[in-house]
Every structure is written in C-alpha cells, then in structure tokens.
Amino acid sequence: MPGRKRKSAPSAPEAPPSRRRSTRISESGQKSSYFEAESPSEGDKNEAASRKAFGRGRPSTRAKAEVESDDDGDGYKNEEQASEKQDDESSDDELDEDAPPKVTFIPLPKLRDTGGIEYADDRLHPNTLAFLKDLKANNKRTWLKSHDAEYRRALKDWESYVTTLAEKIMAADPTIPELPFKDVNFRIYRDIRFSNDPTPYKAHFSAAFSRTGRKGPYACYYVHVEPGGACMVGGGLWHPDGPALARLRASIDERPARWRRVLNEPRFRETFLGEGEEEDKDGGGGEEVALRAFAEKSKEGALKTRPKGFIPEHRDIALLKLRNFIVGKKVEDRLFTEARGQDGVARVVGDMVGFITHLNRIVMPDPGDDDESDEE
C-alpha cells in the first residue's frame, strides 16, 4: 500500500516592501531616490532658497536682472515702484479696521439777524415770516432739523402773538373763553398717510378760536399767516357733522329771513361779501346778491344736486347745497408785522361776530336762542 504524501510546510510570507525605500526602476536602471532619507545636497539647499525668494518654479532671467540692477537693495527697480509701494501701504492703513472712524462735523446754521427790530407780543417779527418762506422753499425734514433753533424762535413769536390776539377776540365775542395755546394752535406737521402731497410740513401758522378751541362743534374765528399774499382772517363752520348739517338746512328752509338779515348786515357784507348794490332780477334789492356771494365763497365741497328732502325749485337751493359755511378776507402781510396791525386783525374778526353767533345758535343753541321770531 503506497504511503501517504506528506504536505509540504507553507513557505514564509514575503515581507512587504519598505515604505522608505523605492522599488521603482528608472530608465537608467537606477532606483529613484524620492523616498530616500538621505540629507539634501548643497544644490537642493540652493534651489529651496531660490524658491522661497521668488516663489515656486525657477525665477525668470528678467526678475534676476531687476534684482541685480537694484541700487537700493530693497527689491524695487526704481523710485516709481518704491512710491507705489508707499501708496499701497498708506491705503492699507486707511482701511485698517482698528483705526478710529473719521467724523465730519457740519456746523448748524446761525440764527438770522434781527436787523435791529425787537420782538414784541402784539406783532410778528419779520424773521418769523422769513422762516415760513424758507420752509415753503425747503419743505424737508432734514432742513427743518438743521434749522430747529430758527423754528423754535418763530413758534415762540407766534405763540405770544396768538395769546395777545385772543384777548381782543374775547373782548369782541364774550362767548370765547380763555384757552391754552395748544388748544387753539394748528401744528405745522401734515398727515401725509392718505395724501398725494408728500411735503411733511405746512408753510404757514394758523389758529382757531371758538368755545372749545380749534376742535369741537362750535363755529370759530380763524387766523392764517402765510407770507406771499396768502394771509387771511375768516371763520365759520368747516365740514360740520351730519346732525349739525341737518339743523343748518332746516334753518335755511324754515327761517330764511334770519339768514338774509345776518348775511346783509352792513359791516359783514362790506368786509366779506363786497358792496353788491346791483338789483336782483326779482326786484329784491341787494339781499339776494349777498346770498349768492356767500354761496359762491362757501361752494367748496357743495352738492351737485339738491339735498334729499328738498325740491330743485327751492328759493334758497344754493344755500341748501352747501356743506361748508365759511367766510374769509385776505389781508396784507404787513398787517401782522406793523405796530398797530393787530387792531386791524381784531377789526376783521369783529365784523363777523354776528355771523358766528348765528351759526352757533343753530348747531349748539343756548337756552332761549330758538325763541327769536322771523317776520317776512
């Protein structure tokens, strides 16, 4: 019986090649020394120094020539390159984040000179009107902020004028009480939320005097200061509410004689409606002329057709269509700056006391105001 073959012992595994020694054979038959650990030769040291000085790769002949020809020894060929280096360094200094920020101070405009004219309580200073002119020409928030001192001085001047004028108005109409300045003054700030006009300020000063100041249901006396031919003194009811408007129309329909008497009062008619001596087509004298003149002055916002409940052929249909009951008279700018000009403003106010009293008796009657009889 043949004997079993003995298995040969496994040969020892080949050791992996050393990672520090290359097994690659170059074309010349010599092993590569890339992975060898020999120390660099003197030529390699020179090459590394060259790369460090001129970047990766061999430096160009032109660069070597520029360095060799440099007289100053700073790596730049001439003074022009040196100056460019200084400019770059200075620009880097300017962009340095650690440098403190540069702040430019713009001085605020100085107050306008008084011109030798002192401020007084019973008249406006010419500087106040000049400020309003400037505000109209520069109606911007930035401008007013930079001229805040001028605005404060003009507002203080206007406040003293309104305070002294209120005393004369109260003397002409005893129903007007003494009220603080903020209750009668209109601020110059405009509400532009629902307006097509983006200008943020009014270019005028104005105030309204009534039993409740500039607000409330009562008819008021109105003073408007806007240099350039727009100064005005007037009064009445501006956009009364529904119940008040209904009472006014009922009064026109039921008591026409009272309206004719008030609108034809001589001083009121002369100041606000003109003389109007022409004859009416129905032979009614000048009474109907005064009514037509008043309807023309108050026509803003009036109805195009008859109001509900009235016939188109109504005798006073022009008055019934009105939604405002106001009058006004333009005055010259100098009336607010002259020494006795405030008396002229008070005189215009006094000419419409009867008209204001008539409106208040209708919309907010006092006890006994409705007992007056009308005789045609």
C-alpha positions, 0 to 999 in steps of 0.5 A: 500500500503506497504511503501517504504524501506528506504536505509540504510546510507553507513557505514564509510570507514575503515581507512587504516592501519598505515604505522608505525605500523605492522599488521603482526602476528608472530608465537608467536602471537606477532606483529613484531616490524620492523616498530616500532619507538621505540629507539634501545636497548643497544644490537642493539647499540652493534651489529651496532658497531660490524658491522661497525668494521668488516663489515656486518654479525657477525665477525668470532671467528678467526678475534676476536682472531687476534684482541685480540692477537694484541700487537700493537693495530693497527689491524695487527697480526704481523710485516709481515702484518704491512710491507705489509701494508707499501708496499701497501701504498708506491705503492699507492703513486707511482701511485698517479696521482698528483705526478710529472712524473719521467724523465730519462735523457740519456746523448748524446754521446761525440764527438770522439777524434781527436787523435791529427790530425787537420782538414784541407780543402784539406783532410778528417779527419779520424773521418769523415770516422769513422762516415760513418762506424758507420752509415753503422753499425747503419743505424737508425734514432734514432742513427743518432739523438743521434749522430747529433753533430758527423754528423754535424762535418763530413758534415762540413769536407766534405763540405770544402773538396768538395769546395777545390776539385772543384777548381782543377776540374775547373782548369782541365775542364774550362767548370765547373763553380763555384757552391754552395755546395748544388748544387753539394752535394748528401744528405745522406737521401734515398727515401725509398717510392718505395724501398725494402731497408728500411735503411733511410740513405746512408753510404757514401758522394758523389758529382757531378760536371758538368755545372749545378751541380749534376742535369741537362743534362750535363755529370759530374765528380763524387766523392764517399767516402765510407770507406771499399774499396768502394771509387771511382772517375768516371763520365759520363752520368747516365740514360740520357733522351730519346732525349739525348739517341737518339743523343748518338746512332746516334753518335755511328752509324754515327761517330764511329771513334770519339768514338774509338779515345776518348775511346783509348786515352792513359791516359783514357784507362790506368786509366779506361779501363786497358792496353788491348794490346791483338789483336782483332780477326779482326786484329784491334789492341787494339781499339776494346778491349777498346770498349768492356771494356767500354761496359762491365763497362757501361752494367748496365741497357743495352738492351737485344736486339738491339735498334729499328732502328738498325740491330743485325749485327751492328759493334758497337751493344754493344755500341748501347745497352747501356743506361748508359755511365759511367766510374769509378776507385776505389781508396784507402781510404787513398787517401782522408785522406793523405796530398797530396791525393787530387792531386791524386783525381784531377789526376783521374778526369783529365784523363777523361776530354776528355771523358766528353767533348765528351759526352757533345758535343753530348747531349748539343753541343756548337756552332761549336762542330758538325763541327769536321770531322771523317776520317776512 
